[in-house]
Amino acid sequence: MALSDKRIALMLDEQYQELEVWYPYYRLKEAGARVVLVGPKEHETYRSKLGYPCVSDTAARDVEGGDFAAVIVPGGWAPDYMRRDESMIRFIRQCAEAKIILAAICHGGWMLCCTDALRGRRATSFIAIRHDMLNAGAEWVDEECVVDGNVITARCPDDLPAFCGAIIRALS
């Protein structure tokens, strides 16, 4: 399969948006990638906004950003929880420093704001965090999916087909 040699981190925490975790998870597995669910704690159950459980494969403190081809940050309220955990911030900063593909959808851009990855880049997000993205140095645009170098961003679940397509093309 096209992505059989790719290892992708999918970040996870409480109050994640269901489609923004499960759609990329299964779509990228279908393409042959190894998707690793990275949370603050290993083998911890995290609940979505609607209560749907998802169990992390590993803890952020136990992985290195450079060990992955890409990282995906879903939205919902999960990124607000993620940015409260220093190991999650350390991991996303390592991903940015390793210059791997940084993909964020909806409120996921909050985690990219914890790095310098948005500085001077075109990006999008859910409208509510537009000013956070601007303050992190992005040129914010209202588009379905924006690819600027290794940074891939999208606005909401409706944008998932374009978002996942862009990630797969970038990894191929």
C-alpha positions as CSV (number, residue, x, y, z in Angstrom):
1,M,0.0,0.0,0.0
2,A,1.0,3.6,-0.7
3,L,1.9,4.5,2.9
4,S,3.1,1.2,4.3
5,D,6.4,2.6,5.4
6,K,4.9,5.7,7.2
7,R,4.3,6.0,10.9
8,I,1.8,8.8,11.8
9,A,1.1,10.2,15.3
10,L,-2.5,11.1,16.0
11,M,-2.7,13.2,19.1
12,L,-5.5,12.5,21.6
13,D,-7.0,14.0,24.7
14,E,-10.3,14.5,26.4
15,Q,-13.2,16.1,24.5
16,Y,-11.8,15.3,21.0
17,Q,-14.1,15.8,18.0
18,E,-15.1,12.2,16.9
19,L,-14.8,12.6,13.2
20,E,-11.5,14.4,13.4
21,V,-9.9,11.4,15.1
22,W,-11.7,8.5,13.6
23,Y,-11.9,9.6,10.0
24,P,-8.1,10.2,9.6
25,Y,-7.3,7.1,11.8
26,Y,-9.1,4.7,9.5
27,R,-8.4,6.5,6.2
28,L,-4.7,6.5,6.9
29,K,-4.7,2.9,8.1
30,E,-6.6,2.0,4.9
31,A,-3.8,3.6,2.9
32,G,-1.3,1.4,4.8
33,A,0.1,3.8,7.4
34,R,0.8,2.8,10.9
35,V,-1.2,5.3,13.0
36,V,-0.2,5.7,16.6
37,L,-2.6,7.4,19.1
38,V,-0.5,9.6,21.3
39,G,-2.0,11.0,24.5
40,P,-0.8,12.4,27.8
41,K,-0.8,8.8,29.3
42,E,-0.3,5.4,27.7
43,H,-3.3,3.1,27.4
44,E,-5.6,5.8,28.8
45,T,-9.2,6.1,27.7
46,Y,-10.1,9.5,26.5
47,R,-13.7,10.5,25.8
48,S,-14.9,12.5,22.9
49,K,-17.3,15.5,23.1
50,L,-20.1,12.9,22.8
51,G,-18.5,10.4,25.2
52,Y,-17.1,8.0,22.6
53,P,-14.0,6.3,24.0
54,C,-10.6,6.1,22.4
55,V,-7.6,4.5,24.0
56,S,-4.1,5.9,23.5
57,D,-1.3,3.6,22.3
58,T,1.5,5.5,24.0
59,A,2.2,8.6,26.1
60,A,3.7,11.7,24.6
61,R,6.6,11.5,27.1
62,D,7.6,8.2,25.6
63,V,7.9,9.2,21.9
64,E,10.0,11.6,19.8
65,G,8.7,13.8,17.1
66,G,11.4,12.8,14.6
67,D,10.2,9.1,14.8
68,F,7.1,10.0,12.8
69,A,6.5,11.0,9.2
70,A,3.5,13.2,10.3
71,V,1.5,14.3,13.3
72,I,-2.2,15.0,13.2
73,V,-3.9,17.2,15.7
74,P,-7.7,16.9,15.8
75,G,-10.1,19.5,17.1
76,G,-12.9,19.6,19.6
77,W,-11.8,20.7,23.0
78,A,-8.9,18.2,23.1
79,P,-6.3,20.7,22.0
80,D,-7.2,22.9,24.9
81,Y,-6.4,20.0,27.2
82,M,-3.3,19.0,25.2
83,R,-1.7,22.4,25.6
84,R,-2.0,22.1,29.4
85,D,0.3,19.1,29.4
86,E,4.0,19.8,29.0
87,S,4.8,16.4,27.5
88,M,2.2,17.0,24.7
89,I,3.7,20.5,24.0
90,R,7.2,19.0,24.0
91,F,6.1,16.4,21.5
92,I,4.5,18.8,19.1
93,R,7.5,21.1,19.3
94,Q,9.8,18.1,18.5
95,C,7.5,17.4,15.5
96,A,7.9,21.0,14.3
97,E,11.6,21.0,14.8
98,A,11.9,17.7,12.9
99,K,10.1,19.3,10.0
100,I,7.7,16.4,9.6
101,I,4.2,17.0,8.2
102,L,2.2,19.0,10.8
103,A,-1.5,18.6,10.2
104,A,-4.2,20.3,12.3
105,I,-7.9,20.6,11.8
106,C,-10.4,22.8,13.6
107,H,-9.1,23.8,17.1
108,G,-6.1,21.6,16.5
109,G,-4.3,24.7,15.4
110,W,-4.0,25.6,19.0
111,M,-1.2,23.1,19.4
112,L,0.7,24.5,16.4
113,C,0.5,27.9,18.1
114,C,2.7,26.3,20.8
115,T,5.5,26.1,18.2
116,D,7.0,28.5,15.6
117,A,5.5,26.4,12.8
118,L,2.9,28.9,11.8
119,R,5.2,31.9,11.5
120,G,5.0,33.2,8.0
121,R,2.7,30.4,6.8
122,R,-0.7,30.4,5.2
123,A,-3.1,28.4,7.4
124,T,-6.7,27.9,8.3
125,S,-8.7,26.7,11.4
126,F,-12.1,27.0,13.0
127,I,-12.9,30.7,13.0
128,A,-12.9,30.9,16.8
129,I,-9.1,30.4,16.9
130,R,-8.3,32.7,14.0
131,H,-6.8,35.4,16.2
132,D,-4.6,32.8,18.0
133,M,-3.3,31.6,14.7
134,L,-2.7,35.2,13.6
135,N,-0.8,35.9,16.8
136,A,1.3,32.8,16.2
137,G,2.4,34.4,13.0
138,A,0.1,32.7,10.4
139,E,-1.6,34.4,7.5
140,W,-5.0,33.1,8.3
141,V,-7.4,32.3,5.4
142,D,-10.9,30.9,5.2
143,E,-10.3,27.9,2.9
144,E,-11.2,24.2,3.1
145,C,-7.7,23.0,3.3
146,V,-4.4,24.9,3.2
147,V,-1.0,23.3,2.5
148,D,2.0,25.5,3.1
149,G,5.2,23.5,3.0
150,N,4.9,20.8,5.7
151,V,1.9,22.5,7.4
152,I,-1.5,21.2,6.5
153,T,-4.6,22.8,8.1
154,A,-8.4,22.6,7.7
155,R,-11.4,24.2,9.3
156,C,-14.0,21.6,10.4
157,P,-15.3,18.0,9.9
158,D,-16.8,18.9,6.5
159,D,-13.2,19.5,5.3
160,L,-11.9,16.0,6.2
161,P,-11.9,14.6,2.7
162,A,-9.7,17.5,1.4
163,F,-7.6,17.4,4.7
164,C,-6.9,13.6,4.6
165,G,-6.3,13.8,0.8
166,A,-3.7,16.5,1.3
167,I,-2.0,14.5,4.1
168,I,-1.8,11.3,1.9
169,R,-0.4,13.3,-1.1
170,A,2.2,14.9,1.2
171,L,3.3,11.5,2.5
172,S,3.3,9.8,-0.9
